[in-house]
Amino acid sequence: MTFYSYIAVFLMFLVSGTVFGSMLHASVFIYIFFIYSIFFAFKSKIKYGHKELIFFGIYSLCLLCSCLFVGEYESNSFNMVIGFLLLATGALNIMQSIDYNKFRYIYLNIATFIAFTSIILFLLQQQNLIPLHIEEKAGVRYLMFLYNNFGWDYPFDRLAGPYWEPGAFQIILNYVLIMYFNEICNFSFSVPYGKLKILIIITALLMTQSTAGYINLFILIVITVLNMKMTKKTFMKAIFIGIALIAAAFFLLSSETYTEKMSQKGSDKTSYEIRKMDNLAMLQMTMERPILGYGINSPAFRNRGKHLGNITSSNGLLALSSQLGCIFLLFFCLALYSRLKKFYPQKRFLVFFLLLMLQATEVFVFLPIAFIFFFAKIKMDKISQENQYELENSIPEGNNNI
């Protein structure tokens, strides 16, 4: 089953924002993901959890009702909703088929491989040692080499890996840090080469030069320091981390990306202004129709958004409230907060805050990665704060050197 599990998790990566799987060939890989998840579920002989099924049922019903009865019905919108439901179904099948401990171990390995190879290719591209070719979809021209995306028309000069932009890649990487949150706080890893893998993930995260990624990493470092039990051994670690914290803050405030975004205030069609207009427009739309929203991807939503200046719907949380209403957003947030009690009983609010921060920077709320904590399956009933998730039973045999 280990081989099939790796394929299942890899497909989750592929349809969660990669250029190849979510942009260029989305209509193909969404169905591949869905069909494989059914095969994987049958092979695993899973028994679905009641709470997971209830969330999935409410989620699906809300999306369908929003598409059919809120705003003007349109076939394109309906097709998009069907795609979202296929992605959610695939996530449910896969997450319920793999124990959470094993899932996050596989996720760590795949993310580390993607991060490491992306760093190498990025460094080669910066020296013009690899040829780039153009792949165009929906008016966007992606600069590609193999599976990696290096920009739209012009190079990002930031690490995006296989994802549509650096901000999307940092979400994928941050999910690793969140899933290993307890271990990072306690400096304890039971997975092979755990510290090295986390170091590669953090290196890739820094190379995305994503402001949101930096902020989440900064918060994680602060929490790590505050949760340390001071001994002679940890005191030196605390000093080292404190220095790293100051350096990280300096790096963030002086980084080219941050200074560019701050200098973009008032300029047209820049990242800062686009995100600001997206947020203001969707906030206005939420206030106009707070109960049911404008309908998921409905003509009314698109037309009103265009009138108010919404270009990319770059805030996932406001995208939910403006399309599906505040009631659905509240349901989404409460369900997530409730589920996190299983994983982080004493740090639940902090992790909840980090996850909301991630969702507020990109529209990931409909992608499989966003459903990890909604559908994750845990064998044990209770997990303590200091739990290290004994992964020896979850590590695939013969792969201890991964």
N, C-alpha and C positions, 0 to 999 in steps of 0.2 A: 504493500500500500504506500510505502514511502515515495516511490517513483511517481505514482498517480497523484499523491499529495503535492509534490513539487510542481507538477504540471498545473494543478488546480490553482495554487497560489500564484504561479507565474502568470496565468491567464487573468487573475485579478489585477495584477500589476499592469498588464497589457491594455485592459479596457478601462483603466482608471486614469486617463489623461495622457497616455503616450500619443505622439504624433501618428505613429504607424497604426496602432490599434483603436484609437479613439477619434482620429481625424481623417486620415487617408482611407482607411478601410473599416470604418466603424460598423457599417451595415453587415459586414461579413463576420467580424470578430465578436460582435455582440451575440450573434446566434451560435457561434462556436462555443463561446463562454457558457451560454445558457444550456446548450445540449450536453456539453461535457459535464456541467454541474449535475445534471440529472443522472448521467451515467455514473458519476462519482458517488452521488448519494445512494443509488441502488447498490453499488459495489460495497459501500460502507455499511449498508443495512442500518441506516440511521433512524432514530426516533426523535422527532422534532419536539422541542420544548414548547410548552403551552404559552408562555409569555412571549417567546419569539414569534410564534404564529399569530398571536393577537396583535402585536406591533405590526407585523407584515400585513395582516388583513386590514387594519385601520389605515396604514400607509397607502396600500394599493387602492382602497375604496376612496380615499381623499383625492388621490391623483386622478382617478377615473371620473369622479363626480365633478372635480374642478374643470377637467377637459370638456366634459359633455354638457354640463349645466351652468357653468360660470363663464361669462364671456361668450363670444361667438364661436361656435364649433368650426373647426378647420381640420382637414385631413392631415396636414403636416404636423399640427399640434398633437393630434391623436397618435400618429406614428411615433412621435418623440416620446409620448407618455408610455406607449407600448415598449419602446426601447428602455426607458427607465425601469419599468416593471420587470423586464427580462434581466436587467442588471441586478436589481434587488433580489429577484428569485435565485439567480446564480450565487449571489453572496450568501443568502440564507442556506442554500444546499451545501455549499462548501464549508461555511463556518460551523454548521451543525454536524458536519462529517468529520471534522478534525478537532481534537482537543485543543484548547487555547494555548497551552504550553507548547505543544508541537507546532501549532500554527505560527506563533511568534518566532520560534526558532527557525522555521523555514523562511519566514518573512525576513528575518535578520540576514540569513545567508544570501537570499536573492538580492536584497537591497544592498548588501555589501558588495556583491559581484557587480551590480549595475553601477554603484558609486565608484568603485575602483576603476573599472573599464572606462567609465565616463570621464574620470579625472585624466587618465592617460590620453584618451582621444582629444580632450579639451586642450591639454598641454601641447600636443602635436599640432592641433589646428592653430593655436596661437603662434606657432612658428611656421605656419603655412606649409606643413609637411604632409598634409592629407588633402585630397581633392574633395570639394563639396559639390553636390548637385542639387538642383531645385525640384521640389515636389510641391505642386500647387493644388489647393483644395479650398473651395468657397472663397476665392479671391485672395487667399493668404499663400504666400510663397515661402515655403520652409527650406532652409539651407541644411541639407542632410549629408551625413556620412554613415553608412551602415544604418544602425537604428537610432543614432544620436541626432538631435536637433541643435543647430548652432545659431539660429536666428531666423528672422523674417525679413527677407530682402537684404538686410545688413546683419552682420554678426552681432550677437548679444554682448560678446566679450565677458560673459558670465556663464556659469555652469548650469545647463538646463537638462543634461542627460538626454533620455529619450522622450522627455515630456514637452508639452506645448510651450512652456516658458519656465524660467528659473523659479518663479513663485510657486508653480505647480510641483516642481521637483522637491522643493524644500518641505512641502506637506508630506510627501511620501517618506522623506528622511526623518522628519519630526515624529512620525508615527512609530518609528523604531525607538526613539528616545522615550516616548510616552509609554510604550509597551514594556520597556525595561526601566521604567521610572524608579521602582523600588531598588533595583540592583545598582543603578547609578548613584542614588542617594546613599547607599550603604557601601559603595565601592566593592561589591561582591558579585562575581559572575561564576555560575556553575557551567556555562556553555564553553566549549573549546574555543580558545582565542577570543573570548568575549570582549576584553578590553581593547584588543587590536581592531576588532570589527567596529566597535563603537567609535574608536578614533578615526577610522576611515569614513564613517558616516558623518561625524562632526566636521572633518576636513572638507568633505563634499558640500555639507551644509554651508560652511563659511564661503566656499567658492561660488555658491549661487548668488551671493551678495544680495540676498533678499532681506529687506528690512524686517518683515514679519518673522522670517526665520531667525534673524539675529535676536529679536526681542524674546522669542520663545526660548532660545538657547540661554539668553541672559537670565531669564526667570528661572530656568532649570538649575543653573549654576548657583543662583541665590538660595533656592530651596535646598540644594545639596549642602551648602555651607551651614544653613540654619538647622538642618537635621543631623549634623554630625555630632557624635558623642565625643567630647574632648578628652583625649588621652595624649600621652607624649607622642604616640605614633600619628594620631589624627591631627594633632596641633600643627605639625609641619605640613600636612596635607592641606589644612585650612589656610595656612599662610600662602602656600602655593596657589590654591584656588582663589584666594583673595586677590593676589597679584594678577592671576588670569582674568578675574572679574573686572578689575580696573582696566586691564589691557583690552578686554572685549568691549567695554563701554567706550574706550577711546577709539578702538577700531571701528565701532558702529558709527560714532558721531563724526569721525573723520573719513569714513569710507566714501569712495567716489559716488556710489549709488545713493547713499543718504544725502550727501551734499548736493548732488544733482537734483534729487527729488525736492529738496528744500528750495533750491534756486528756481524750480519750475513753477512755483506759486505765481498765478496770474498769467502763465503762458498757455496757449491753446494747444490741444491735442498732445499733451505730454502725459506721462504715466500718472503723475500726481493729480493733474487736473481731470483726467479721465476718471480716475477712481473717486475723486471728490464729487464730480458730477453724477457718477453712478449712484453713490451713496445718497446724495441729496435727492435725486430723482426717485429712487426706490423708497426712500423714507417718506417723501411726499405722497407717493402712490399708496403706501401702507396706511398713511393717515386718511387718505381719501376713501379707501375701502378696507377698513381694519378687520372686518369679520371674515370675509371669504376671498379677499384679494381680487385681482383682475382676471384670474384664470391662468392656469399653467401654460405658458408660452402662447397665450391667446393673441389674436389680432389686436384686441383692446389693450393688452399689456404692452405689446410691441409699439403700437401707435402712440399710446400715452407716454411710454418711456422715451420714445424718440422725440416727442414734443418737449419733454422736460430735460433732455440731454443725457439720458441713459444710453451708453454705447455698448458696454460689455457685461453689464450685470455682475460686476466683479466681487460683490459681497454676497456670499452664499446665504447668510442669515436673512439679509434684507431681500434677497431673491425669493426666499421662502415666504416671508411675510407679505411681500407685494403681489405675489402670484397666488398663494394659497391661504393667506390671511394670518392674523396674529394667533388665532386659536390653534392652527396647525403648528405654527412655530413654537408655541407654548407646549403643545403635546410632544413635539420633537425634542425640545430641551429637557422637559421633565422625564421623558423616557430615557434619555441619555444619562441624566443625573442619577436616576434610579438604578440603571444597569451598572454604573461605575462602582456602586457599593460592593459588588462582588469582587472587584479587582483592587480597589483602593479604599478600604473602609475608613481610614483615618486621613487620607490625602485626597479624598474624592473631589472636594471643591476646587482644589488647585489643578487637578487633571482636567476637570470639567472646564475650567477657565482656559487652560491651554488649548483644548479641543475647539472651544468656541472661537478663540483667537485665530486658529487655523482656518476654520470655516468662514470667518469674516474677511478673509483675504483672497479667496478663490471660490468658484462655484464647484465645490466637490461634493455637495450634499446629496447628489443623485448617483454618485459613482460607488462602486463596490467597496473601496477602501473606507468610505465614510460609515459603512455598516459593521465594521469590525466589532465594536463594543455592543452594538445592538443585538448581534446574532451569535456572538462567541459562546462556545460550549466549554464549561469547566466541570471536570469530574468531581472535584472536591466541593463541599458545601460552604465552607468558610475559608477565607484567606486573610491572614493577619497582616498588619502593616509591615512587619519585618520579614514576611515570607519571601524566600528566595526562589520560589517556584522550582521545586526539585525536578530539574529537567532531564536527569539521567534516563528516566523512563520514557521521555519524549524524544530523545536524540536517536535518530535512525541508526540501526546497527550498521557498522562498517563505514560510518561517516563521521567518526569522532575527530577526524583531522580536518574537517571542513573549515 
